[in-house]
Amino acid sequence: MSIDIEYAIKKDVRNNPVVRSVDPEQRREFAHGVFLAAAVIAMLLFWASQQYLLIDHGYKTQVLLGERAVQEKLNRRLRLELDALRAPALVERRAMEELGMVYPAADRAVVIERVKAATAPRAIVASAR
């Protein structure tokens, strides 16, 4: 049996008369599947964004805790330095050396006493207003 090659190549089948009708049930199933897939993808993206934010906030918290530890260490050091600078012996030494101050002579020293102010009676205060 010999195959006619020329016939196989030139044969042109037209399917124009075949018309496919749109199946509403199939279209509804497709739309339902697309909606479900979109919903699942949206939920996965939301979950992934929440996980990313959780991890990101964890990193930021660790950075802030590290900065807080550094600042607390600096605060302790500065408080110690302030307490050391407020020490009476250091203030006295710096006043003598840097400012050239001297102790007063015994006859030049004046003691000032703080006197409490007398409070006025309520009736006088009320009338003054």
C-alpha positions as CSV (number, residue, x, y, z in Angstrom):
1,M,0.0,0.0,0.0
2,S,1.5,3.3,-1.0
3,I,0.7,6.6,0.7
4,D,0.0,9.5,-1.5
5,I,2.2,12.2,0.1
6,E,0.8,14.8,-2.2
7,Y,-2.7,14.1,-1.0
8,A,-1.7,14.2,2.7
9,I,0.0,17.6,2.4
10,K,-2.7,19.3,0.3
11,K,-5.6,18.1,2.3
12,D,-7.1,21.2,4.0
13,V,-9.8,20.4,6.6
14,R,-11.9,23.4,7.5
15,N,-13.7,23.3,10.9
16,N,-15.5,26.6,10.5
17,P,-18.9,25.0,10.6
18,V,-18.1,23.6,14.1
19,V,-19.3,26.1,16.7
20,R,-18.6,25.6,20.4
21,S,-21.2,26.9,22.7
22,V,-20.2,28.4,26.1
23,D,-21.2,26.1,28.9
24,P,-22.4,28.2,31.8
25,E,-21.8,25.5,34.3
26,Q,-18.1,25.1,33.2
27,R,-17.7,28.9,33.2
28,R,-19.2,29.1,36.8
29,E,-16.8,26.2,37.9
30,F,-13.8,28.1,36.4
31,A,-14.8,31.4,38.1
32,H,-15.3,29.5,41.4
33,G,-11.8,27.9,41.0
34,V,-10.2,31.2,40.2
35,F,-11.8,32.8,43.2
36,L,-10.7,30.1,45.5
37,A,-7.2,30.2,44.2
38,A,-7.1,34.0,44.6
39,A,-8.4,33.7,48.1
40,V,-5.8,31.1,49.1
41,I,-3.0,33.2,47.5
42,A,-4.3,36.3,49.3
43,M,-4.3,34.4,52.6
44,L,-0.8,33.1,52.0
45,L,0.5,36.5,51.1
46,F,-1.1,38.0,54.3
47,W,0.4,35.2,56.4
48,A,3.8,35.8,54.8
49,S,3.6,39.5,55.4
50,Q,2.7,39.0,59.1
51,Q,5.6,36.5,59.5
52,Y,7.9,39.0,57.9
53,L,6.7,41.9,60.2
54,L,7.1,39.6,63.2
55,I,10.7,38.8,62.3
56,D,11.4,42.4,61.5
57,H,10.0,43.6,64.8
58,G,12.1,41.0,66.5
59,Y,15.3,42.3,64.9
60,K,14.4,45.9,65.7
61,T,13.6,44.9,69.3
62,Q,17.0,43.3,69.6
63,V,18.7,46.4,68.2
64,L,16.8,48.6,70.6
65,L,17.7,46.4,73.6
66,G,21.3,46.6,72.6
67,E,21.2,50.4,72.3
68,R,19.4,50.5,75.7
69,A,22.1,48.5,77.3
70,V,24.8,50.8,75.9
71,Q,22.8,53.9,77.1
72,E,22.4,52.4,80.6
73,K,26.1,51.7,80.8
74,L,26.8,55.2,79.7
75,N,24.3,56.5,82.2
76,R,26.0,54.6,85.0
77,R,29.4,55.9,84.0
78,L,28.2,59.5,83.9
79,R,26.4,59.2,87.2
80,L,29.6,57.9,88.8
81,E,31.6,60.7,87.2
82,L,29.0,63.2,88.5
83,D,29.2,61.8,92.0
84,A,33.0,61.9,91.8
85,L,32.9,65.5,90.7
86,R,30.5,66.5,93.4
87,A,32.8,65.1,96.1
88,P,33.7,67.9,98.6
89,A,37.4,67.0,98.7
90,L,37.6,67.3,94.9
91,V,35.7,70.6,94.8
92,E,37.9,72.0,97.5
93,R,41.1,70.9,95.7
94,R,40.0,72.3,92.3
95,A,39.0,75.6,94.0
96,M,42.4,75.9,95.6
97,E,44.4,74.8,92.5
98,E,42.5,76.1,89.5
99,L,40.7,79.2,91.0
100,G,43.4,80.2,93.5
101,M,41.0,80.3,96.4
102,V,42.3,80.1,100.0
103,Y,40.8,79.4,103.4
104,P,39.6,82.6,105.1
105,A,41.4,83.8,108.2
106,A,39.7,83.1,111.5
107,D,39.0,86.8,112.1
108,R,37.5,87.3,108.6
109,A,35.0,84.4,108.7
110,V,31.4,85.4,109.1
111,V,28.7,82.8,110.0
112,I,25.3,83.6,108.5
113,E,22.4,81.9,110.2
114,R,19.2,81.2,108.3
115,V,16.2,82.6,110.1
116,K,12.8,81.3,109.4
117,A,10.3,83.9,108.3
118,A,7.4,84.5,110.7
119,T,4.1,83.5,109.2
120,A,1.3,86.0,109.4
121,P,-2.0,85.1,111.0
122,R,-4.7,83.9,108.7
123,A,-6.9,87.0,109.2
124,I,-4.1,89.3,108.1
125,V,-3.4,87.3,105.0
126,A,-7.1,87.1,104.1
127,S,-7.5,90.9,104.4
128,A,-4.4,91.6,102.4
129,R,-6.1,89.9,99.4
